Amino acid sequence: MAALGALPEDALVLPAHGLPFRTLRRRVTAVRDEHLTRGGSITEFCREPRSTQEAASRLFRFGRLDRSTRCWRCARRLAHLRHLECAGRLGAKAAAPRCAGWPADAAAAGP
């Protein structure tokens, strides 16, 4: 994020989704602030021991999604939690892998 903030303010950004924009520094600041706020919320929520599923459900809601979108969102949840763990803001204990929104037999069946 710091490297992006060093780019010119009027640089044309071509995002993977959404419309192109030129307000890069404002966007970097907004994303960083949101991550700090949500990370703080998760850290506070996890003062009591929580499962990955419980903690991750605070980040994103699944709703009615197709299987590939559920998988992508699950991976994104886990990446956010891992980031907080690596930053020393969360601890982790090994347990059987499971992701909210997957039927119990779907993980065993594979993609």
N, C-alpha and C positions, 0 to 999 in steps of 0.2 A: 504494500500500500504506500509506503514512503516513496518508493521509486516512481509510482504513478503520480504522486503529488508534486514531483519535481518536473514533470512535463509541462509544456506551456498551457496556460489556462484555456486558450482558444483551440487546443488540439482537437481534431475531429475524431470522435470515438465511434467505432462501428461495433456495437455489442452483438453477442451471439443471438440475443432475442431483444425485441424492442426497437425503437427508432434510434438512428444516429443522434448524437448530441455533442455539444461543445463545452459543457460546464463540468469539466473533469474534476477540478479541485473540490467543488461543491459536492459532487457525487462521492468522491473518496471520503470526504469528511462525514457525509451522511451514513455511508456504509460502516465506517469505523465506529461512529457513535452508536449505531444500531447494534453492532457486535458487542460493544462494551456494555450496553444496557441489557441486552438479552443474555450475555454471558454472566452478568451480575445476577440476573433473575434466576438463571439455572444454578449458579453457585449457591445462592441463598436457599433455593428449593432443595438442594442436595446436602444441606447441613445435616439432615436426617438421612440415613442410608436409603438409597433409591435404586431400583433396577434401571438398566439402560432404557428399557421401554418407558418407564415412568418419566425419567429425565428427558428423553427425546420427545415425548409427547408434548412437553412444554414448548419445544422449539417450533414444531410444525404440526398441523392437523392433516390426517390422511383424507378424510371425506370419501367420496365415491370416485375412486381413481382406477385406471386400468393397471394391470400387473406391472408393466414396465415402468410406469410413473411411480407406483408404490415402491418398487425396487430402487429407483433413483433417489426418491425422497428418503428412504431408509438409509442409503449410503451417505447422503448429505447429513442426516441427523447424527450418524455415528462419527462422521468427520468433525462436526462441530464439537461433539463431546470429547473426542480424542484431542482436539486442539486445546480445550480447557484442561484436560488431564496433563498434556505436555507442558502447559504454562504453569502447572502446579496449582491450579485453581480447583481441580477435582481429583479425587482418588478413585482407584478402580480395584475391583476384585474379580477374579475369573469366575465365570458361570457359563452355563449352556447358552450358545448364541441363539437369539430370537429377536425378531423385529416386530413392533406393533403393526397390525394390519395384515400380517401374513397368516394364513391358516397354518396350523401346526404341521400338517403334512406337506405343505408347499415347499418348505425349505429342504426337506429330504428329497423331494421330487426333482429339484434343480430347475433351471430355466426352460 
